[in-house]
Amino acid sequence: MHTVCFIRYQIDPFQLSAFSDYATHWGRIIPRCGGHLLGYFVPSEGTNDIAWGLIGFDDLAAYERYRAALRRDPEGQANFERARTQRFILREERTWLASVPGTFAQPRQVQP
């Protein structure tokens, strides 16, 4: 994986469970459509209206294939519609990141 789409969501803090349900659906949809889901994260302490999603791709061409598959996926379209009608996402920002070699997903090392 060389490219990560970092999605920052501003959410309605009173609809955290609705956003969590939305994210849970992506847990099935994203891998099926070709993305490597690194995870969705919701607030647990501190700021209560910011959530994140991270999705990895080999390159931007893989992302474009994923987007095409997502447009054809009925469950994906239903999830987008759920967000639109329930309005638990107030704002969404996407940033593209490249991992620094030797730093991504390094396992924890336990010292004796």
RONUNU-902948 format. One record per residue: residue in one letter; x, y, z of N, C-alpha, C in turn. Coordinates in steps of 0.05 Angstrom, whole numbers, padded with zeros to 5 digits, always signed. Layout:
AXYZXYZXYZ ...
END
This chain:
M+00017-00023+00000+00000+00000+00000+00018+00025+00000 H+00012+00043-00018+00029+00067-00021+00013+00092-00015 T-00013+00092-00018-00029+00116-00016-00052+00111+00005 V-00056+00130+00022-00077+00129+00041-00095+00153+00038 C-00121+00148+00036-00141+00169+00036-00149+00173+00066 F-00143+00196+00076-00149+00203+00104-00174+00221+00103 I-00196+00211+00114-00221+00226+00113-00226+00237+00141 R-00230+00263+00143-00237+00276+00168-00266+00284+00167 Y-00281+00275+00186-00310+00281+00186-00316+00299+00210 Q-00332+00319+00205-00344+00334+00227-00372+00322+00229 I-00379+00311+00252-00404+00297+00255-00421+00311+00276 D-00447+00305+00275-00466+00314+00295-00460+00297+00320 P-00450+00309+00342-00443+00292+00365-00467+00278+00378 F-00491+00287+00372-00515+00275+00382-00524+00251+00366 Q-00509+00246+00343-00515+00223+00326-00491+00205+00323 L-00475+00203+00344-00451+00187+00343-00457+00157+00336 S-00479+00147+00347-00486+00119+00341-00494+00116+00312 A-00507+00136+00300-00514+00134+00271-00488+00134+00254 F-00469+00151+00261-00444+00151+00247-00429+00125+00250 S-00429+00114+00274-00416+00088+00279-00429+00066+00263 D-00455+00066+00260-00469+00047+00243-00460+00050+00214 Y-00459+00075+00205-00449+00081+00178-00421+00070+00173 A-00403+00074+00192-00376+00064+00190-00375+00034+00190 T-00392+00021+00206-00393-00008+00207-00400-00019+00180 H-00419-00007+00166-00426-00016+00139-00402-00014+00120 W-00386+00007+00123-00362+00010+00105-00343-00013+00110 G-00344-00024+00134-00326-00047+00140-00330-00071+00122 R-00354-00074+00111-00360-00095+00091-00356-00084+00063 I-00365-00060+00058-00366-00049+00031-00338-00043+00020 I-00322-00029+00035-00296-00019+00024-00278-00042+00015 P-00274-00063+00032-00257-00085+00022-00269-00099-00003 R-00295-00102-00004-00308-00115-00026-00304-00099-00052 C-00302-00072-00050-00298-00055-00073-00269-00050-00080 G-00250-00061-00064-00222-00060-00071-00205-00042-00054 G-00216-00029-00033-00200-00013-00016-00190-00029+00008 H-00168-00020+00019-00157-00033+00043-00165-00015+00067 L-00185-00024+00081-00196-00008+00103-00177-00010+00127 L-00165+00013+00134-00147+00014+00157-00164+00019+00183 G-00187+00032+00180-00204+00036+00202-00220+00062+00202 Y-00241+00061+00217-00257+00085+00223-00253+00090+00253 F-00252+00115+00261-00247+00123+00288-00266+00145+00296 V-00279+00141+00320-00298+00161+00330-00288+00172+00356 P-00298+00196+00364-00289+00208+00388-00295+00192+00413 S-00276+00191+00431-00281+00177+00457-00275+00196+00480 E-00257+00215+00476-00251+00236+00496-00244+00261+00482 G-00246+00284+00495-00239+00309+00482-00260+00318+00462 T-00251+00328+00439-00269+00338+00419-00289+00317+00412 N-00315+00324+00412-00335+00304+00408-00348+00304+00381 D-00338+00320+00362-00351+00321+00336-00333+00315+00312 I-00310+00303+00317-00291+00296+00296-00287+00266+00296 A-00289+00254+00272-00284+00226+00268-00266+00223+00243 W-00254+00200+00240-00235+00195+00218-00240+00168+00205 G-00234+00167+00179-00233+00141+00165-00207+00141+00149 L-00194+00118+00148-00169+00114+00133-00172+00090+00115 I-00167+00095+00089-00170+00074+00069-00145+00074+00052 G-00132+00051+00049-00107+00048+00034-00112+00037+00006 F-00094+00046-00012-00095+00037-00041-00066+00034-00050 D-00062+00016-00070-00035+00013-00081-00026+00039-00095 D-00045+00052-00108-00038+00077-00123-00065+00090-00130 L-00063+00113-00143-00088+00128-00149-00105+00113-00170 A-00092+00097-00187-00108+00081-00207-00125+00061-00192 A-00114+00049-00171-00130+00030-00154-00153+00045-00141 Y-00149+00069-00132-00170+00085-00121-00192+00090-00141 E-00185+00096-00166-00205+00101-00187-00221+00076-00192 R-00208+00052-00192-00223+00027-00196-00242+00023-00172 Y-00233+00029-00148-00249+00027-00124-00274+00045-00126 R-00270+00070-00134-00292+00089-00137-00313+00078-00157 A-00304+00067-00179-00322+00056-00199-00338+00033-00188 A-00324+00015-00173-00338-00008-00160-00358+00002-00139 L-00350+00023-00124-00367+00034-00104-00393+00045-00116 R-00391+00058-00139-00415+00069-00152-00434+00047-00160 R-00424+00023-00166-00441+00001-00174-00452-00016-00150 D-00442-00011-00127-00448-00028-00104-00474-00018-00090 P-00495-00035-00090-00521-00026-00078-00518-00019-00048 E-00503-00034-00033-00500-00028-00004-00485-00002+00000 G-00465+00003-00017-00450+00028-00016-00468+00052-00021 Q-00485+00049-00042-00503+00071-00049-00523+00076-00026 A-00533+00054-00014-00552+00056+00008-00538+00070+00032 N-00512+00065+00037-00499+00077+00059-00495+00107+00054 F-00488+00115+00029-00486+00143+00023-00513+00157+00027 E-00535+00144+00019-00562+00155+00022-00569+00158+00051 R-00561+00138+00068-00567+00140+00097-00554+00165+00108 A-00529+00170+00101-00515+00194+00111-00529+00219+00101 R-00538+00219+00076-00551+00243+00065-00577+00249+00079 T-00593+00228+00084-00620+00233+00096-00619+00237+00126 Q-00600+00223+00140-00599+00226+00169-00582+00250+00177 R-00565+00260+00160-00550+00285+00164-00532+00284+00189 F-00519+00261+00194-00501+00260+00217-00473+00268+00209 I-00467+00271+00183-00441+00282+00175-00446+00311+00167 L-00432+00329+00180-00436+00358+00175-00416+00368+00155 R-00392+00356+00154-00371+00364+00136-00352+00340+00133 E-00340+00338+00109-00322+00317+00103-00298+00328+00087 E-00274+00322+00096-00249+00330+00082-00233+00306+00076 R-00221+00305+00052-00204+00283+00044-00176+00293+00039 T-00156+00279+00050-00128+00285+00046-00115+00260+00037 W-00097+00262+00017-00083+00239+00007-00055+00239+00019 L-00047+00216+00030-00021+00214+00043-00005+00190+00031 A+00021+00193+00032+00039+00171+00024+00053+00162+00049 S+00056+00136+00053+00069+00127+00077+00100+00130+00073 V+00113+00136+00095+00142+00138+00095+00153+00109+00097 P+00170+00101+00078+00181+00073+00080+00193+00067+00107 G+00186+00043+00117+00197+00033+00142+00181+00043+00167 T+00159+00058+00162+00144+00068+00185+00116+00058+00187 F+00105+00047+00165+00077+00040+00165+00072+00012+00177 A+00054+00011+00196+00045-00015+00209+00068-00031+00221 Q+00085-00017+00235+00107-00031+00248+00096-00044+00273 P+00103-00070+00277+00092-00084+00301+00105-00073+00326 R+00091-00075+00347+00101-00067+00374+00123-00087+00382 Q+00144-00077+00394+00165-00093+00404+00165-00092+00435 V+00161-00115+00447+00160-00116+00477+00188-00120+00487 Q+00196-00103+00505+00222-00106+00518+00220-00124+00542 P+00239-00142+00546+00237-00161+00569+00241-00147+00595 
END
